[in-house]
Every structure is written in structure tokens, then in C-alpha cells.
Amino acid sequence: MKNKISIIIPVYKVEPYIRRCLDSVIDQTYTNLEILLINDGSPDNCGEICDEYAAKDLRIRVFHKENGGLSSALNVGLKNFTGDFLGFVDSDDWIEPTMFEELCAAINGVDISICSYFKDTVSSSEKIQNKKQIGERIISTDNMLLLPLMRDDYMGFCGYVWNKLYCANIIRNSGLFFDENIKYAMDVLFYETLVSKQGCVGAYIDRPLYHYIQRADAITKSESYDIKTDILKVYKEVESLLHENHKYWARGFYCYHAGVICELARKKRDNEMFAKMQEEITAHYEDYKRTNEEYPQKLNNMKALMNAKLVNYCKYDIDGFEGQIGSKSIVCFGVYGQFSAWLMQNQNIIDKILALIDNDPVLRGSICKLERKKFRVVSFSGFLEYKFDNFVILINTNRHVDAILKQLDLSGELGGVDVYVAELKKYKNNETVKSVQTTLLQVLDEFIQICERNGLKYYLTGGTLLGAVRHKGFIPWDDDIDVEMPKHDFERFVNLPPQEFGEGYYLHWINTDKNCVETCARLKKRNTYKLEWARGYETANEQNHAVGVCIFKVCLNKYASPAVNWPSEYDQKWRGIWGMLQRVASKKFGLCVTSPKSVLSILPLSILLKIRECVKHICSEYDAGYFCEKLSGDVWGEGVPLEFEGKLYNAPNDWDYWLSKYFGNDYMQLPPHEKRFSHCPRKLSLNVSNDEWEDV
């Protein structure tokens, strides 16, 4: 009779994934299994699903316990398994049908057999392979300890417990359990301790058989110091297990994770933790250098972090900015249309500006004219020759702010400099925002009716999707609505006859409006007017500035994954047009532009219309506009209903992946008050015919 393999599966809050996991385990070609499901007090329906599977398969044993953490759940399994061999599977992962049959065949004559794995996301699957071959058929104890620490060369080996099969006797004889005081990397400590204590030897299968799922809400993505510092404790323990000549490998890994925490502290602007981790990096840098000699960029990055000095990041809101800086000098980062709008509110500071900086190589050396002064745009490193007290980031989206702060911090020369983010005016009261939202809902309902009449598919997207998930309606300070349509449906929509749109609505799009220069379509409401600060040209033409819903195009099957780039022909043509625009703006008008949207802010409408046909051609030829999504069709699917302001609207199948990609893993958390931005207009009227202008 075949030896019995016990498989321990800890279960907690994995309802969307657990059935796939269990199906992959019970369908193994190796059938003599004992499957231990440890329900760690999961608050969802995981416990019921475990019982359901146990009722259908006698090989399954279910243990229900109060929540105590992953280590405590694994230890329940260690205390109760009865097999000759032991394996582990995480309940949000899944395995290939032959995994345990192949691992069982390979374990003959050794203590542990190991296989490679896949790293999966919602829309991609990456085969993890070693860069270097493992020459030994039977891997020595020393190498069993070392290979998980040599991850750049032996990524497929790793120190996780789930891609391995263990002889049960070595675990029973060791008396070893998972450390319940550690929440992160406890499996690395378990594996390294077991191998060291029992003198284990192993065999490696150079083929991926395990699917490791990277979830947006995984503990590995947590920004908790407690979780991150656990791994420092782990590698201190691992160091003690290694031969004296090999300890530097653990110290190098310790340095790497100190760098991870240091970067997290930098983002949080936590000076105390940042300084503490810099000390740890400095103490272990030589070991890190020794283990990464083949990777000079890694060494440069770690050295920059070790020598960084945090700037004094003041705040987002710069009302009364002039009074705060007094006579102190300023350097400004970012040159585009929003900058000129900001200066309209702060004209008295122009004389205090020493330099303008931009990272765009096209702009470096160009001339930017600001009111009565002209400035030459310098590179990021070029401005360090100036002596200044304040650094103003002029940017139209806060997602880029940290990248700029990182450059300032890592320069190592600006510690203590005050950094501000220029922000345009906000709405004076919430009632105005709600009035805009009410108008937008009217437009959205008209859009939905058009889609239903014509059998067109759409999805909520952007901040609208985030609002639906987090607020079941508008983000309280948001004042626009975004939707996306598959390419075929989008093209049908923009080519509908005008009579398809309800009375009081019209389509604003390249094909329907001679003044349109954008590559997204908008369904707009007549007799409304909303002129945003970032718009440089101001005409009383409602065709340009009416309130409306933004409609973007998504190509579901053209791009297989987010990593795929635009076709090279698209890049060449678009960059050619873009470079021409930047040169015209700089040389003819003394202006600088850094993004396609900033074209709308600075260049005269006559210039924009001259390149309109080029943009239209590119959009048509490559099935995409500037705003086209590049996500797998699996993310979108048929869509799922989500509530938004009391009604159900269609959203992407995997809205969690979409939101994590564009807003970060913590998208459910409200941003701090100072980071809550809207598109607050310079002028607003929701009833132009009555000439009711709102003072916003």
C-alpha cells in the first residue's frame, strides 16, 4: 500500500479562493491522502465550505478553532497529522494535479523534496525558475540551509514550507512547532530550524507544481511595522543556525529587509524609525554588498537609502503659503498648465522662485515664461547648486508626490528643507459638490439608458468604481464620473446618431465636435458650464466645458497583461507628435508642458486643432487612445453589479484587482483630509440659461 501523505491547510478569510484550492488537492493523482483543514475562526463562510467538502470526501478532517493566527493554525495540524509524509498548502493557493505524486517519488533516500512554483496574479502567471542549476542530486544540509538565502540565483527553491514534502519522522523527532509570536516569515524560521536541527538532506524537482497567489490584501503587503520587523527577528535566528563561514548570507538578507522597513518609514515620514533602520543598514551593509556583488544597482539603491536625509514634508494645503515662507527662496518642481493656474492665486511669490525643475529630458534647457520672468528648466540634480529654503511640488495628482519626495530624500543633501504641494482651490461648501454630483447622476442615467437600448456594455471605473466599493456612491469630495466600454461597444456608442441621445444631452468626441482634442468621449448635459483650473483656454462654448461623464475605451483582448507595452509604431508616432508639441510650446510661446493633458492647459486651441487629425489617426489605427486601459480581459469579464447612489451599475469582474492596481492595496482606507482632491472649477453653472453662476 502507498505511504500516506498528510496535507495541512490553514483556513482564514479565503472564501473566494478556497474551493479552487480544495478541488486541486482532492483531485491529486496521488490518492492516499489525509487532508487537514484548520479553520482559524474565519468570519466568512469558509468553515461551512470546509464541512461541506468533508461530508463528500472521507480523507478530509476539519478542525474549527478560535482565531489565533497562522502559526497557531499550522500547529493544530502538526499535533494531529498521522501520515508518513507531510505537506502544506495555503488555502488561497492551488496545486498541479501531479504535485504530490512527483514529490513523493523524489523523496526516496532524502528527508525533504522540493519543487519550483508559479507566481500568479489575477491576470498573469509567472513560472519561477532558478538562474543557476543545483548540481547535486542529493542536496547537502549546508546547501539546504543556504539556497533559500541565495534567492537571486535560486528563486525556485525558497524557504517557504508549501512547495515541499517532508518525511514525517524528522518533524515528529524534532518536536518543532511554528513560533506563534511571529506573524510573518514564520515558515522560513521553521524550515531553517528543522534542516539545521535534524541535518536534513533533500532533492529538487526543477519544475513548477505549486501556484502561489499574490493577493492585494495579503499579509506580505501589509505596511505594519510589527509584521515587517518580525522578519528581522527571523533572520537573526537564521544567522545563529548557519556555519560561521555562511552567516553573512543571513546578515545580507537582514540588511535587505531593514531597507524595506526604512523605505516604509520614509513613506510614512517617520523620522525615528527611518533613523533606526538606517543604523541597521549601515551595520550590515558590507554583508549585503558581499551577497549582491553581481547586482550593482541594488547596491546603489541601498547605499542611497543609507545616506538619505528626510526633507520636512509640511502639508498639502498651502492656503496662506506666502505668509508661511516670508522672504525665503523657493524651487519649483513640475512645469505644466496647473502651475500657471496656481500662480494666478500666488503671483507675489514669483520673485522668490530661483529655479524650475522637471525630469522630462525634452524640457531640460528650455525656457519657461512666468508673468514677467523667464526661467531655464533644469534637471533634478541641476538645482542642487541653488541655496533655498522651500521646495514646492506642482503636480496634479497626489500619486506622484511620493516619487518626488523620494528623489529629494535620497539626494542626501536636503534634510530639513520644507516641502509643499501646490493645490488649487477647493469647493467652498459641500452643497456645491452635491449639486455637481446630482447633475452627473442625471448624465450617468442617460448614458445607461442609451447602453440598454442599444445592447452596449460598460463598466464603472476610476474614482467612480472606488466610490461604489468604498462608499456605495460618490467619494464625498469627488465631482466626476468615469466609465469604460469595450472597444467594439465604444465605437458603436460614439457613432450613434444624435437622436439617440436624450433631449438636453450630447456627445463630445473627436468625430462629433470640431473643438474636441481629447481621446476619451464625454456625454454632456446642455446648459451647464464647468471650467476647471487646469484648462488654459477659456471660451463660453459649452461644447468645451459642459458637465459630463467621461467614457474611456478598453481593449479587452488586445493586451494580454498589464506588463505588455504599446505597439512600437504607436510609441514612435505619439512621441513624434508629443516632441513636436513640446518644442513649439517652448520656442514659440516660452512655455513648458510635461504631459499630454497639459497640452490642453497651455497651447492655444488653434495649435491643438492642427494636430487633432494626427491624434485621431493614432486612436483609430491602434484601437486605443491615450487613456485606453491595458488590462487582461479576465479582469473585466461580463461584469458584476455594484451599488452606486442607490442603484446597481456594472463593474469589472475583478474590481478588487483593478482598484489595487490603480489606488494601492489599502484603497479601502480613507486618505487623510489634506489628500482629498476634487476637480474644483474656476467657474461653474448648472443652469446656464438662468445665468446662475456659482462662486466656487
Buried (B, 14 or more C-beta within 10 A) or exposed (E): EEEBBBBBBBBBBBBEBBBBBBEBBBEBEBEBBBBBBBBBBBEBEBBEBBBBBBEEEEBBBBBBEEEBBBBBBBBBBBEBBEBBBBBBBBBBBBBBEBBBBBBBBBBEEBBBBBBBBBBBBBBBEBEBEBEEEBEEEEBEBBBBBBBBBBBEBBBBBBBBBBBBBBBBEBBEEBEBBBBBEBBBBBBBBBBBBBBBBBEBBBBBBEBBBBBBBBBBEEEEBBEEBEBBBBBBBBBEBBBEBBEEEBBBBBBBBBBBBBBBBBBBBBEEEBBEBBEBBBEBBEEBBEBBBEBBEEEEEBBEBBBBBBBBBBBBBBBBBBEEBEEBBEEEBBBBBBBBBBBBBBBEBEEEBBEBBBBBBBBBEBBBEBBBBBEEEEBEBBBBEBBBEEEBBBBBBBBBEBEEBEEBBBBBBBBBEBBEBBBBBBBBBBBEEEEBBBBBBEBBBBBBBBBBEBBEEEEBBBBBBBBBBBBBBBBEBBBBBBBBBBBBBBBBBBBBBBEBEEEBBBEEBBBBBBEBBEBBBBBBBBBBBBBBBBBBBBBBBEEEEBBBBBBBBBBBBBBBEBBBBBEEEBBEEBEEBBEEBBEEBBEBBBEEBBBBBBBBBBBBBBBEBEBBEEBBEBBBEBBEEBBBBBBBBBBBBBBBEEBEEBBBBEEEBBBBBBBBBBBBBBBEBBBEEEBEEEBBBBBBBBBBBBEBEEEEEBEB
